Amino acid sequence: MGRHKTYGVFDVQKIHVVHVNIDGVVDLPRTRASRQDKPDDFFLKPAAIADTYWALHEQDPSAWTHELDVRPAGEKW
């Protein structure tokens, strides 16, 4: 079942479905160890990712987010 079709099926049931793209390196001991040359703002903090998911959970159904990209501020474009 496609992502957009899934939204429609669950919207009727008032179930919030979100596609979240974690587009970066999560700050974990093993990722830090393998990227020792990178500054702090290169990494996504696990607590910040969790806060983002919690904010999605608390969204009012009149303004649900269905797709979200999460990136670190220090990412070079």
PQR file of N, CA, C, O and H, with PARSE charges and radii, in Angstrom:
ATOM      1  N   MET A   1       0.857  -1.167   0.000 -0.4000 1.5000
ATOM      2  CA  MET A   1       0.000   0.000   0.000 -0.0000 2.0000
ATOM      3  C   MET A   1       0.903   1.231   0.000  0.5500 1.7000
ATOM      4  O   MET A   1       1.816   1.334   0.819 -0.5500 1.4000
ATOM      5  N   GLY A   2       0.651   2.158  -0.912 -0.4000 1.5000
ATOM      6  CA  GLY A   2       1.450   3.372  -1.003 -0.0000 2.0000
ATOM      7  C   GLY A   2       1.276   4.270   0.213  0.5500 1.7000
ATOM      8  O   GLY A   2       0.277   4.192   0.928 -0.5500 1.4000
ATOM      9  H   GLY A   2      -0.091   2.075  -1.578  0.4000 1.0000
ATOM     10  N   ARG A   3       2.269   5.122   0.429 -0.4000 1.5000
ATOM     11  CA  ARG A   3       2.270   5.994   1.590 -0.0000 2.0000
ATOM     12  C   ARG A   3       1.048   6.905   1.606  0.5500 1.7000
ATOM     13  O   ARG A   3       0.397   7.038   2.642 -0.5500 1.4000
ATOM     14  H   ARG A   3       3.080   5.185  -0.152  0.4000 1.0000
ATOM     15  N   HIS A   4       0.726   7.533   0.483 -0.4000 1.5000
ATOM     16  CA  HIS A   4      -0.408   8.456   0.449 -0.0000 2.0000
ATOM     17  C   HIS A   4      -1.740   7.736   0.622  0.5500 1.7000
ATOM     18  O   HIS A   4      -2.665   8.278   1.227 -0.5500 1.4000
ATOM     19  H   HIS A   4       1.255   7.425  -0.359  0.4000 1.0000
ATOM     20  N   LYS A   5      -1.838   6.543   0.105 -0.4000 1.5000
ATOM     21  CA  LYS A   5      -3.053   5.751   0.307 -0.0000 2.0000
ATOM     22  C   LYS A   5      -3.200   5.382   1.788  0.5500 1.7000
ATOM     23  O   LYS A   5      -4.309   5.371   2.322 -0.5500 1.4000
ATOM     24  H   LYS A   5      -1.086   6.104  -0.386  0.4000 1.0000
ATOM     25  N   THR A   6      -2.089   5.084   2.436 -0.4000 1.5000
ATOM     26  CA  THR A   6      -2.109   4.761   3.869 -0.0000 2.0000
ATOM     27  C   THR A   6      -2.659   5.932   4.667  0.5500 1.7000
ATOM     28  O   THR A   6      -3.449   5.736   5.591 -0.5500 1.4000
ATOM     29  H   THR A   6      -1.188   5.092   2.002  0.4000 1.0000
ATOM     30  N   TYR A   7      -2.248   7.155   4.318 -0.4000 1.5000
ATOM     31  CA  TYR A   7      -2.754   8.330   5.028 -0.0000 2.0000
ATOM     32  C   TYR A   7      -4.276   8.371   4.984  0.5500 1.7000
ATOM     33  O   TYR A   7      -4.932   8.582   6.004 -0.5500 1.4000
ATOM     34  H   TYR A   7      -1.607   7.314   3.567  0.4000 1.0000
ATOM     35  N   GLY A   8      -4.829   8.170   3.796 -0.4000 1.5000
ATOM     36  CA  GLY A   8      -6.276   8.233   3.638 -0.0000 2.0000
ATOM     37  C   GLY A   8      -7.003   7.182   4.455  0.5500 1.7000
ATOM     38  O   GLY A   8      -8.034   7.473   5.062 -0.5500 1.4000
ATOM     39  H   GLY A   8      -4.296   7.999   2.967  0.4000 1.0000
ATOM     40  N   VAL A   9      -6.481   5.967   4.477 -0.4000 1.5000
ATOM     41  CA  VAL A   9      -7.097   4.880   5.231 -0.0000 2.0000
ATOM     42  C   VAL A   9      -7.118   5.207   6.722  0.5500 1.7000
ATOM     43  O   VAL A   9      -8.138   5.020   7.387 -0.5500 1.4000
ATOM     44  H   VAL A   9      -5.644   5.730   3.984  0.4000 1.0000
ATOM     45  N   PHE A  10      -6.004   5.688   7.242 -0.4000 1.5000
ATOM     46  CA  PHE A  10      -5.922   5.947   8.675 -0.0000 2.0000
ATOM     47  C   PHE A  10      -6.513   7.287   9.090  0.5500 1.7000
ATOM     48  O   PHE A  10      -6.942   7.438  10.234 -0.5500 1.4000
ATOM     49  H   PHE A  10      -5.176   5.840   6.702  0.4000 1.0000
ATOM     50  N   ASP A  11      -6.546   8.264   8.187 -0.4000 1.5000
ATOM     51  CA  ASP A  11      -7.191   9.544   8.503 -0.0000 2.0000
ATOM     52  C   ASP A  11      -8.654   9.339   8.875  0.5500 1.7000
ATOM     53  O   ASP A  11      -9.164   9.968   9.803 -0.5500 1.4000
ATOM     54  H   ASP A  11      -6.198   8.141   7.257  0.4000 1.0000
ATOM     55  N   VAL A  12      -9.318   8.460   8.150 -0.4000 1.5000
ATOM     56  CA  VAL A  12     -10.731   8.176   8.426 -0.0000 2.0000
ATOM     57  C   VAL A  12     -10.896   7.642   9.849  0.5500 1.7000
ATOM     58  O   VAL A  12     -11.903   7.907  10.505 -0.5500 1.4000
ATOM     59  H   VAL A  12      -8.904   7.948   7.396  0.4000 1.0000
ATOM     60  N   GLN A  13      -9.910   6.894  10.315 -0.4000 1.5000
ATOM     61  CA  GLN A  13      -9.936   6.321  11.660 -0.0000 2.0000
ATOM     62  C   GLN A  13      -9.332   7.265  12.705  0.5500 1.7000
ATOM     63  O   GLN A  13      -9.204   6.906  13.875 -0.5500 1.4000
ATOM     64  H   GLN A  13      -9.092   6.678   9.782  0.4000 1.0000
ATOM     65  N   LYS A  14      -8.961   8.479  12.267 -0.4000 1.5000
ATOM     66  CA  LYS A  14      -8.338   9.488  13.141 -0.0000 2.0000
ATOM     67  C   LYS A  14      -7.005   8.993  13.732  0.5500 1.7000
ATOM     68  O   LYS A  14      -6.670   9.270  14.883 -0.5500 1.4000
ATOM     69  H   LYS A  14      -9.065   8.771  11.316  0.4000 1.0000
ATOM     70  N   ILE A  15      -6.257   8.246  12.894 -0.4000 1.5000
ATOM     71  CA  ILE A  15      -4.922   7.790  13.261 -0.0000 2.0000
ATOM     72  C   ILE A  15      -3.928   8.622  12.461  0.5500 1.7000
ATOM     73  O   ILE A  15      -3.986   8.645  11.231 -0.5500 1.4000
ATOM     74  H   ILE A  15      -6.529   8.020  11.959  0.4000 1.0000
ATOM     75  N   HIS A  16      -3.029   9.297  13.143 -0.4000 1.5000
ATOM     76  CA  HIS A  16      -2.050  10.185  12.524 -0.0000 2.0000
ATOM     77  C   HIS A  16      -0.879   9.369  11.995  0.5500 1.7000
ATOM     78  O   HIS A  16      -0.159   8.739  12.769 -0.5500 1.4000
ATOM     79  H   HIS A  16      -2.982   9.278  14.142  0.4000 1.0000
ATOM     80  N   VAL A  17      -0.688   9.378  10.684 -0.4000 1.5000
ATOM     81  CA  VAL A  17       0.408   8.664  10.038 -0.0000 2.0000
ATOM     82  C   VAL A  17       1.387   9.707   9.499  0.5500 1.7000
ATOM     83  O   VAL A  17       0.990  10.625   8.782 -0.5500 1.4000
ATOM     84  H   VAL A  17      -1.273   9.890  10.055  0.4000 1.0000
ATOM     85  N   VAL A  18       2.658   9.561   9.845 -0.4000 1.5000
ATOM     86  CA  VAL A  18       3.678  10.509   9.412 -0.0000 2.0000
ATOM     87  C   VAL A  18       4.877   9.746   8.861  0.5500 1.7000
ATOM     88  O   VAL A  18       5.330   8.763   9.447 -0.5500 1.4000
ATOM     89  H   VAL A  18       2.981   8.815  10.428  0.4000 1.0000
ATOM     90  N   HIS A  19       5.378  10.216   7.727 -0.4000 1.5000
ATOM     91  CA  HIS A  19       6.644   9.704   7.190 -0.0000 2.0000
ATOM     92  C   HIS A  19       7.720  10.685   7.635  0.5500 1.7000
ATOM     93  O   HIS A  19       7.704  11.848   7.232 -0.5500 1.4000
ATOM     94  H   HIS A  19       5.010  11.015   7.251  0.4000 1.0000
ATOM     95  N   VAL A  20       8.663  10.221   8.471 -0.4000 1.5000
ATOM     96  CA  VAL A  20       9.744  11.078   8.957 -0.0000 2.0000
ATOM     97  C   VAL A  20      11.054  10.584   8.351  0.5500 1.7000
ATOM     98  O   VAL A  20      11.434   9.425   8.515 -0.5500 1.4000
ATOM     99  H   VAL A  20       8.676   9.276   8.799  0.4000 1.0000
ATOM    100  N   ASN A  21      11.731  11.484   7.652 -0.4000 1.5000
ATOM    101  CA  ASN A  21      13.028  11.187   7.056 -0.0000 2.0000
ATOM    102  C   ASN A  21      14.109  11.733   7.986  0.5500 1.7000
ATOM    103  O   ASN A  21      14.279  12.948   8.090 -0.5500 1.4000
ATOM    104  H   ASN A  21      11.422  12.426   7.519  0.4000 1.0000
ATOM    105  N   ILE A  22      14.830  10.861   8.653 -0.4000 1.5000
ATOM    106  CA  ILE A  22      15.946  11.258   9.508 -0.0000 2.0000
ATOM    107  C   ILE A  22      17.149  11.407   8.573  0.5500 1.7000
ATOM    108  O   ILE A  22      17.820  10.425   8.256 -0.5500 1.4000
ATOM    109  H   ILE A  22      14.692   9.874   8.569  0.4000 1.0000
ATOM    110  N   ASP A  23      17.414  12.628   8.140 -0.4000 1.5000
ATOM    111  CA  ASP A  23      18.414  12.899   7.113 -0.0000 2.0000
ATOM    112  C   ASP A  23      19.689  13.450   7.738  0.5500 1.7000
ATOM    113  O   ASP A  23      20.014  14.628   7.594 -0.5500 1.4000
ATOM    114  H   ASP A  23      16.869  13.425   8.398  0.4000 1.0000
ATOM    115  N   GLY A  24      20.398  12.575   8.430 -0.4000 1.5000
ATOM    116  CA  GLY A  24      21.636  12.982   9.071 -0.0000 2.0000
ATOM    117  C   GLY A  24      22.182  11.856   9.918  0.5500 1.7000
ATOM    118  O   GLY A  24      21.621  10.761   9.968 -0.5500 1.4000
ATOM    119  H   GLY A  24      20.134  11.618   8.547  0.4000 1.0000
ATOM    120  N   VAL A  25      23.273  12.139  10.573 -0.4000 1.5000
ATOM    121  CA  VAL A  25      23.941  11.152  11.413 -0.0000 2.0000
ATOM    122  C   VAL A  25      23.482  11.356  12.856  0.5500 1.7000
ATOM    123  O   VAL A  25      23.641  12.436  13.425 -0.5500 1.4000
ATOM    124  H   VAL A  25      23.729  13.028  10.532  0.4000 1.0000
ATOM    125  N   VAL A  26      22.915  10.309  13.430 -0.4000 1.5000
ATOM    126  CA  VAL A  26      22.435  10.378  14.811 -0.0000 2.0000
ATOM    127  C   VAL A  26      23.643  10.305  15.747  0.5500 1.7000
ATOM    128  O   VAL A  26      24.548   9.491  15.567 -0.5500 1.4000
ATOM    129  H   VAL A  26      22.786   9.432  12.967  0.4000 1.0000
ATOM    130  N   ASP A  27      23.625  11.178  16.744 -0.4000 1.5000
ATOM    131  CA  ASP A  27      24.735  11.298  17.691 -0.0000 2.0000
ATOM    132  C   ASP A  27      24.734  10.116  18.667  0.5500 1.7000
ATOM    133  O   ASP A  27      24.037  10.126  19.681 -0.5500 1.4000
ATOM    134  H   ASP A  27      22.890  11.839  16.891  0.4000 1.0000
ATOM    135  N   LEU A  28      25.524   9.113  18.333 -0.4000 1.5000
ATOM    136  CA  LEU A  28      25.690   7.910  19.152 -0.0000 2.0000
ATOM    137  C   LEU A  28      27.187   7.686  19.363  0.5500 1.7000
ATOM    138  O   LEU A  28      27.991   8.183  18.576 -0.5500 1.4000
ATOM    139  H   LEU A  28      26.090   9.104  17.509  0.4000 1.0000
ATOM    140  N   PRO A  29      27.578   6.957  20.397 -0.5600 1.5000
ATOM    141  CA  PRO A  29      29.009   6.722  20.616  0.2800 2.0000
ATOM    142  C   PRO A  29      29.718   6.166  19.378  0.5500 1.7000
ATOM    143  O   PRO A  29      30.825   6.600  19.063 -0.5500 1.4000
ATOM    144  N   ARG A  30      29.108   5.224  18.678 -0.4000 1.5000
ATOM    145  CA  ARG A  30      29.784   4.625  17.525 -0.0000 2.0000
ATOM    146  C   ARG A  30      29.861   5.575  16.331  0.5500 1.7000
ATOM    147  O   ARG A  30      30.821   5.519  15.563 -0.5500 1.4000
ATOM    148  H   ARG A  30      28.208   4.871  18.934  0.4000 1.0000
ATOM    149  N   THR A  31      28.846   6.460  16.163 -0.4000 1.5000
ATOM    150  CA  THR A  31      28.923   7.406  15.055 -0.0000 2.0000
ATOM    151  C   THR A  31      29.914   8.526  15.367  0.5500 1.7000
ATOM    152  O   THR A  31      30.597   9.021  14.470 -0.5500 1.4000
ATOM    153  H   THR A  31      28.066   6.505  16.787  0.4000 1.0000
ATOM    154  N   ARG A  32      29.991   8.922  16.626 -0.4000 1.5000
ATOM    155  CA  ARG A  32      30.999   9.921  17.040 -0.0000 2.0000
ATOM    156  C   ARG A  32      32.403   9.369  16.824  0.5500 1.7000
ATOM    157  O   ARG A  32      33.285  10.070  16.328 -0.5500 1.4000
ATOM    158  H   ARG A  32      29.436   8.521  17.354  0.4000 1.0000
ATOM    159  N   ALA A  33      32.602   8.120  17.196 -0.4000 1.5000
ATOM    160  CA  ALA A  33      33.920   7.503  17.075 -0.0000 2.0000
ATOM    161  C   ALA A  33      34.381   7.426  15.617  0.5500 1.7000
ATOM    162  O   ALA A  33      35.570   7.563  15.328 -0.5500 1.4000
ATOM    163  H   ALA A  33      31.885   7.550  17.600  0.4000 1.0000
ATOM    164  N   SER A  34      33.449   7.210  14.718 -0.4000 1.5000
ATOM    165  CA  SER A  34      33.815   7.073  13.298 -0.0000 2.0000
ATOM    166  C   SER A  34      33.879   8.415  12.571  0.5500 1.7000
ATOM    167  O   SER A  34      34.312   8.475  11.420 -0.5500 1.4000
ATOM    168  H   SER A  34      32.483   7.099  14.953  0.4000 1.0000
ATOM    169  N   ARG A  35      33.450   9.496  13.237 -0.4000 1.5000
ATOM    170  CA  ARG A  35      33.459  10.827  12.615 -0.0000 2.0000
ATOM    171  C   ARG A  35      34.023  11.861  13.600  0.5500 1.7000
ATOM    172  O   ARG A  35      33.390  12.880  13.878 -0.5500 1.4000
ATOM    173  H   ARG A  35      33.098   9.447  14.172  0.4000 1.0000
ATOM    174  N   GLN A  36      35.189  11.586  14.106 -0.4000 1.5000
ATOM    175  CA  GLN A  36      35.790  12.425  15.140 -0.0000 2.0000
ATOM    176  C   GLN A  36      36.131  13.827  14.652  0.5500 1.7000
ATOM    177  O   GLN A  36      36.307  14.737  15.463 -0.5500 1.4000
ATOM    178  H   GLN A  36      35.703  10.758  13.880  0.4000 1.0000
ATOM    179  N   ASP A  37      36.226  14.011  13.355 -0.4000 1.5000
ATOM    180  CA  ASP A  37      36.566  15.319  12.798 -0.0000 2.0000
ATOM    181  C   ASP A  37      35.351  16.236  12.632  0.5500 1.7000
ATOM    182  O   ASP A  37      35.505  17.399  12.261 -0.5500 1.4000
ATOM    183  H   ASP A  37      36.083  13.272  12.696  0.4000 1.0000
ATOM    184  N   LYS A  38      34.153  15.729  12.901 -0.4000 1.5000
ATOM    185  CA  LYS A  38      32.930  16.505  12.683 -0.0000 2.0000
ATOM    186  C   LYS A  38      32.557  17.323  13.916  0.5500 1.7000
ATOM    187  O   LYS A  38      32.730  16.862  15.045 -0.5500 1.4000
ATOM    188  H   LYS A  38      34.027  14.784  13.203  0.4000 1.0000
ATOM    189  N   PRO A  39      32.040  18.549  13.700 -0.5600 1.5000
ATOM    190  CA  PRO A  39      31.618  19.388  14.837  0.2800 2.0000
ATOM    191  C   PRO A  39      30.280  18.908  15.407  0.5500 1.7000
ATOM    192  O   PRO A  39      29.579  18.113  14.781 -0.5500 1.4000
ATOM    193  N   ASP A  40      29.940  19.393  16.584 -0.4000 1.5000
ATOM    194  CA  ASP A  40      28.691  18.987  17.254 -0.0000 2.0000
ATOM    195  C   ASP A  40      27.460  19.211  16.393  0.5500 1.7000
ATOM    196  O   ASP A  40      26.545  18.387  16.400 -0.5500 1.4000
ATOM    197  H   ASP A  40      30.510  20.038  17.092  0.4000 1.0000
ATOM    198  N   ASP A  41      27.422  20.323  15.645 -0.4000 1.5000
ATOM    199  CA  ASP A  41      26.211  20.624  14.873 -0.0000 2.0000
ATOM    200  C   ASP A  41      26.065  19.780  13.606  0.5500 1.7000
ATOM    201  O   ASP A  41      25.127  19.972  12.831 -0.5500 1.4000
ATOM    202  H   ASP A  41      28.165  20.992  15.640  0.4000 1.0000
ATOM    203  N   PHE A  42      26.991  18.852  13.401 -0.4000 1.5000
ATOM    204  CA  PHE A  42      26.876  17.887  12.300 -0.0000 2.0000
ATOM    205  C   PHE A  42      25.908  16.758  12.662  0.5500 1.7000
ATOM    206  O   PHE A  42      25.317  16.136  11.779 -0.5500 1.4000
ATOM    207  H   PHE A  42      27.753  18.696  14.030  0.4000 1.0000
ATOM    208  N   PHE A  43      25.752  16.500  13.950 -0.4000 1.5000
ATOM    209  CA  PHE A  43      24.995  15.343  14.436 -0.0000 2.0000
ATOM    210  C   PHE A  43      23.574  15.712  14.859  0.5500 1.7000
ATOM    211  O   PHE A  43      23.312  16.828  15.309 -0.5500 1.4000
ATOM    212  H   PHE A  43      26.232  17.006  14.666  0.4000 1.0000
ATOM    213  N   LEU A  44      22.673  14.757  14.707 -0.4000 1.5000
ATOM    214  CA  LEU A  44      21.305  14.870  15.221 -0.0000 2.0000
ATOM    215  C   LEU A  44      21.272  14.266  16.618  0.5500 1.7000
ATOM    216  O   LEU A  44      21.651  13.110  16.809 -0.5500 1.4000
ATOM    217  H   LEU A  44      22.886  13.851  14.342  0.4000 1.0000
ATOM    218  N   LYS A  45      20.826  15.034  17.577 -0.4000 1.5000
ATOM    219  CA  LYS A  45      20.743  14.539  18.957 -0.0000 2.0000
ATOM    220  C   LYS A  45      19.507  13.639  19.109  0.5500 1.7000
ATOM    221  O   LYS A  45      18.415  14.030  18.698 -0.5500 1.4000
ATOM    222  H   LYS A  45      20.517  15.973  17.422  0.4000 1.0000
ATOM    223  N   PRO A  46      19.660  12.452  19.686 -0.5600 1.5000
ATOM    224  CA  PRO A  46      18.514  11.564  19.875  0.2800 2.0000
ATOM    225  C   PRO A  46      17.359  12.226  20.632  0.5500 1.7000
ATOM    226  O   PRO A  46      16.198  12.011  20.284 -0.5500 1.4000
ATOM    227  N   ALA A  47      17.654  13.019  21.651 -0.4000 1.5000
ATOM    228  CA  ALA A  47      16.587  13.675  22.419 -0.0000 2.0000
ATOM    229  C   ALA A  47      15.835  14.678  21.556  0.5500 1.7000
ATOM    230  O   ALA A  47      14.625  14.841  21.713 -0.5500 1.4000
ATOM    231  H   ALA A  47      18.597  13.193  21.934  0.4000 1.0000
ATOM    232  N   ALA A  48      16.530  15.352  20.648 -0.4000 1.5000
ATOM    233  CA  ALA A  48      15.872  16.311  19.753 -0.0000 2.0000
ATOM    234  C   ALA A  48      14.963  15.587  18.756  0.5500 1.7000
ATOM    235  O   ALA A  48      13.886  16.080  18.419 -0.5500 1.4000
ATOM    236  H   ALA A  48      17.513  15.221  20.520  0.4000 1.0000
ATOM    237  N   ILE A  49      15.402  14.420  18.289 -0.4000 1.5000
ATOM    238  CA  ILE A  49      14.558  13.611  17.403 -0.0000 2.0000
ATOM    239  C   ILE A  49      13.308  13.162  18.159  0.5500 1.7000
ATOM    240  O   ILE A  49      12.198  13.233  17.631 -0.5500 1.4000
ATOM    241  H   ILE A  49      16.277  14.020  18.563  0.4000 1.0000
ATOM    242  N   ALA A  50      13.492  12.705  19.384 -0.4000 1.5000
ATOM    243  CA  ALA A  50      12.347  12.281  20.209 -0.0000 2.0000
ATOM    244  C   ALA A  50      11.381  13.443  20.439  0.5500 1.7000
ATOM    245  O   ALA A  50      10.166  13.253  20.382 -0.5500 1.4000
ATOM    246  H   ALA A  50      14.394  12.648  19.813  0.4000 1.0000
ATOM    247  N   ASP A  51      11.905  14.640  20.697 -0.4000 1.5000
ATOM    248  CA  ASP A  51      11.043  15.817  20.882 -0.0000 2.0000
ATOM    249  C   ASP A  51      10.225  16.097  19.626  0.5500 1.7000
ATOM    250  O   ASP A  51       9.058  16.479  19.705 -0.5500 1.4000
ATOM    251  H   ASP A  51      12.892  14.794  20.744  0.4000 1.0000
ATOM    252  N   THR A  52      10.850  15.903  18.468 -0.4000 1.5000
ATOM    253  CA  THR A  52      10.144  16.114  17.197 -0.0000 2.0000
ATOM    254  C   THR A  52       8.988  15.125  17.051  0.5500 1.7000
ATOM    255  O   THR A  52       7.883  15.502  16.659 -0.5500 1.4000
ATOM    256  H   THR A  52      11.799  15.593  18.404  0.4000 1.0000
ATOM    257  N   TYR A  53       9.252  13.863  17.369 -0.4000 1.5000
ATOM    258  CA  TYR A  53       8.184  12.855  17.303 -0.0000 2.0000
ATOM    259  C   TYR A  53       7.066  13.179  18.298  0.5500 1.7000
ATOM    260  O   TYR A  53       5.888  13.005  17.988 -0.5500 1.4000
ATOM    261  H   TYR A  53      10.149  13.557  17.688  0.4000 1.0000
ATOM    262  N   TRP A  54       7.432  13.640  19.472 -0.4000 1.5000
ATOM    263  CA  TRP A  54       6.413  13.966  20.475 -0.0000 2.0000
ATOM    264  C   TRP A  54       5.546  15.134  19.991  0.5500 1.7000
ATOM    265  O   TRP A  54       4.330  15.132  20.183 -0.5500 1.4000
ATOM    266  H   TRP A  54       8.390  13.781  19.724  0.4000 1.0000
ATOM    267  N   ALA A  55       6.175  16.124  19.366 -0.4000 1.5000
ATOM    268  CA  ALA A  55       5.415  17.259  18.829 -0.0000 2.0000
ATOM    269  C   ALA A  55       4.428  16.780  17.755  0.5500 1.7000
ATOM    270  O   ALA A  55       3.306  17.281  17.678 -0.5500 1.4000
ATOM    271  H   ALA A  55       7.163  16.125  19.210  0.4000 1.0000
ATOM    272  N   LEU A  56       4.840  15.821  16.936 -0.4000 1.5000
ATOM    273  CA  LEU A  56       3.923  15.254  15.935 -0.0000 2.0000
ATOM    274  C   LEU A  56       2.752  14.556  16.622  0.5500 1.7000
ATOM    275  O   LEU A  56       1.604  14.674  16.193 -0.5500 1.4000
ATOM    276  H   LEU A  56       5.752  15.414  16.999  0.4000 1.0000
ATOM    277  N   HIS A  57       3.056  13.836  17.684 -0.4000 1.5000
ATOM    278  CA  HIS A  57       2.024  13.129  18.443 -0.0000 2.0000
ATOM    279  C   HIS A  57       0.970  14.089  18.995  0.5500 1.7000
ATOM    280  O   HIS A  57      -0.215  13.760  19.051 -0.5500 1.4000
ATOM    281  H   HIS A  57       3.989  13.740  18.033  0.4000 1.0000
ATOM    282  N   GLU A  58       1.413  15.274  19.400 -0.4000 1.5000
ATOM    283  CA  GLU A  58       0.511  16.246  20.026 -0.0000 2.0000
ATOM    284  C   GLU A  58      -0.190  17.171  19.024  0.5500 1.7000
ATOM    285  O   GLU A  58      -0.962  18.038  19.433 -0.5500 1.4000
ATOM    286  H   GLU A  58       2.376  15.542  19.356  0.4000 1.0000
ATOM    287  N   GLN A  59       0.058  17.006  17.744 -0.4000 1.5000
ATOM    288  CA  GLN A  59      -0.549  17.905  16.758 -0.0000 2.0000
ATOM    289  C   GLN A  59      -2.069  17.814  16.762  0.5500 1.7000
ATOM    290  O   GLN A  59      -2.652  16.744  16.940 -0.5500 1.4000
ATOM    291  H   GLN A  59       0.684  16.301  17.412  0.4000 1.0000
ATOM    292  N   ASP A  60      -2.685  18.967  16.561 -0.4000 1.5000
ATOM    293  CA  ASP A  60      -4.132  19.033  16.403 -0.0000 2.0000
ATOM    294  C   ASP A  60      -4.510  18.382  15.070  0.5500 1.7000
ATOM    295  O   ASP A  60      -3.854  18.652  14.064 -0.5500 1.4000
ATOM    296  H   ASP A  60      -2.211  19.836  16.417  0.4000 1.0000
ATOM    297  N   PRO A  61      -5.529  17.546  15.025 -0.5600 1.5000
ATOM    298  CA  PRO A  61      -5.920  16.873  13.783  0.2800 2.0000
ATOM    299  C   PRO A  61      -6.299  17.825  12.649  0.5500 1.7000
ATOM    300  O   PRO A  61      -6.327  17.415  11.489 -0.5500 1.4000
ATOM    301  N   SER A  62      -6.590  19.076  12.961 -0.4000 1.5000
ATOM    302  CA  SER A  62      -6.937  20.015  11.900 -0.0000 2.0000
ATOM    303  C   SER A  62      -5.703  20.473  11.119  0.5500 1.7000
ATOM    304  O   SER A  62      -5.834  21.114  10.076 -0.5500 1.4000
ATOM    305  H   SER A  62      -6.568  19.409  13.903  0.4000 1.0000
ATOM    306  N   ALA A  63      -4.506  20.148  11.619 -0.4000 1.5000
ATOM    307  CA  ALA A  63      -3.270  20.586  10.956 -0.0000 2.0000
ATOM    308  C   ALA A  63      -2.182  19.530  11.085  0.5500 1.7000
ATOM    309  O   ALA A  63      -1.065  19.838  11.501 -0.5500 1.4000
ATOM    310  H   ALA A  63      -4.400  19.628  12.466  0.4000 1.0000
ATOM    311  N   TRP A  64      -2.494  18.299  10.735 -0.4000 1.5000
ATOM    312  CA  TRP A  64      -1.538  17.215  10.832 -0.0000 2.0000
ATOM    313  C   TRP A  64      -0.425  17.344   9.791  0.5500 1.7000
ATOM    314  O   TRP A  64      -0.671  17.734   8.650 -0.5500 1.4000
ATOM    315  H   TRP A  64      -3.402  18.049  10.397  0.4000 1.0000
ATOM    316  N   THR A  65       0.782  17.017  10.194 -0.4000 1.5000
ATOM    317  CA  THR A  65       1.915  16.880   9.287 -0.0000 2.0000
ATOM    318  C   THR A  65       1.929  15.436   8.805  0.5500 1.7000
ATOM    319  O   THR A  65       1.716  14.512   9.590 -0.5500 1.4000
ATOM    320  H   THR A  65       0.982  16.700  11.122  0.4000 1.0000
ATOM    321  N   HIS A  66       2.182  15.241   7.504 -0.4000 1.5000
ATOM    322  CA  HIS A  66       2.240  13.883   6.966 -0.0000 2.0000
ATOM    323  C   HIS A  66       3.632  13.492   6.505  0.5500 1.7000
ATOM    324  O   HIS A  66       3.946  12.304   6.424 -0.5500 1.4000
ATOM    325  H   HIS A  66       2.355  15.992   6.867  0.4000 1.0000
ATOM    326  N   GLU A  67       4.474  14.479   6.200 -0.4000 1.5000
ATOM    327  CA  GLU A  67       5.853  14.203   5.814 -0.0000 2.0000
ATOM    328  C   GLU A  67       6.751  15.238   6.470  0.5500 1.7000
ATOM    329  O   GLU A  67       6.418  16.422   6.517 -0.5500 1.4000
ATOM    330  H   GLU A  67       4.218  15.444   6.265  0.4000 1.0000
ATOM    331  N   LEU A  68       7.897  14.780   6.980 -0.4000 1.5000
ATOM    332  CA  LEU A  68       8.804  15.675   7.686 -0.0000 2.0000
ATOM    333  C   LEU A  68      10.240  15.215   7.474  0.5500 1.7000
ATOM    334  O   LEU A  68      10.547  14.032   7.619 -0.5500 1.4000
ATOM    335  H   LEU A  68       8.167  13.818   6.942  0.4000 1.0000
ATOM    336  N   ASP A  69      11.115  16.153   7.132 -0.4000 1.5000
ATOM    337  CA  ASP A  69      12.551  15.890   7.046 -0.0000 2.0000
ATOM    338  C   ASP A  69      13.215  16.492   8.272  0.5500 1.7000
ATOM    339  O   ASP A  69      12.970  17.650   8.611 -0.5500 1.4000
ATOM    340  H   ASP A  69      10.865  17.114   7.014  0.4000 1.0000
ATOM    341  N   VAL A  70      14.053  15.710   8.935 -0.4000 1.5000
ATOM    342  CA  VAL A  70      14.793  16.174  10.107 -0.0000 2.0000
ATOM    343  C   VAL A  70      16.275  16.168   9.733  0.5500 1.7000
ATOM    344  O   VAL A  70      16.846  15.131   9.398 -0.5500 1.4000
ATOM    345  H   VAL A  70      14.252  14.770   8.660  0.4000 1.0000
ATOM    346  N   ARG A  71      16.887  17.372   9.800 -0.4000 1.5000
ATOM    347  CA  ARG A  71      18.298  17.519   9.434 -0.0000 2.0000
ATOM    348  C   ARG A  71      19.016  18.359  10.483  0.5500 1.7000
ATOM    349  O   ARG A  71      18.398  19.206  11.129 -0.5500 1.4000
ATOM    350  H   ARG A  71      16.423  18.215  10.071  0.4000 1.0000
ATOM    351  N   PRO A  72      20.302  18.134  10.654 -0.5600 1.5000
ATOM    352  CA  PRO A  72      21.055  18.972  11.584  0.2800 2.0000
ATOM    353  C   PRO A  72      21.294  20.358  11.000  0.5500 1.7000
ATOM    354  O   PRO A  72      21.415  20.509   9.784 -0.5500 1.4000
ATOM    355  N   ALA A  73      21.362  21.364  11.856 -0.4000 1.5000
ATOM    356  CA  ALA A  73      21.566  22.741  11.407 -0.0000 2.0000
ATOM    357  C   ALA A  73      22.918  22.922  10.726  0.5500 1.7000
ATOM    358  O   ALA A  73      23.066  23.790   9.867 -0.5500 1.4000
ATOM    359  H   ALA A  73      21.264  21.241  12.844  0.4000 1.0000
ATOM    360  N   GLY A  74      23.895  22.118  11.098 -0.4000 1.5000
ATOM    361  CA  GLY A  74      25.237  22.260  10.550 -0.0000 2.0000
ATOM    362  C   GLY A  74      25.452  21.591   9.214  0.5500 1.7000
ATOM    363  O   GLY A  74      26.570  21.585   8.698 -0.5500 1.4000
ATOM    364  H   GLY A  74      23.774  21.412  11.796  0.4000 1.0000
ATOM    365  N   GLU A  75      24.405  21.026   8.643 -0.4000 1.5000
ATOM    366  CA  GLU A  75      24.552  20.342   7.360 -0.0000 2.0000
ATOM    367  C   GLU A  75      24.918  21.348   6.269  0.5500 1.7000
ATOM    368  O   GLU A  75      24.317  22.418   6.174 -0.5500 1.4000
ATOM    369  H   GLU A  75      23.497  21.030   9.062  0.4000 1.0000
ATOM    370  N   LYS A  76      25.902  20.995   5.453 -0.4000 1.5000
ATOM    371  CA  LYS A  76      26.327  21.837   4.337 -0.0000 2.0000
ATOM    372  C   LYS A  76      25.484  21.510   3.108  0.5500 1.7000
ATOM    373  O   LYS A  76      25.329  20.342   2.751 -0.5500 1.4000
ATOM    374  H   LYS A  76      26.390  20.126   5.530  0.4000 1.0000
ATOM    375  N   TRP A  77      24.949  22.522   2.475 -0.4000 1.5000
ATOM    376  CA  TRP A  77      24.112  22.333   1.277 -0.0000 2.0000
ATOM    377  C   TRP A  77      24.934  22.532   0.029  0.5500 1.7000
ATOM    378  O   TRP A  77      24.411  22.417  -1.080 -0.5500 1.4000
ATOM    379  H   TRP A  77      25.075  23.470   2.765  0.4000 1.0000
TER
END
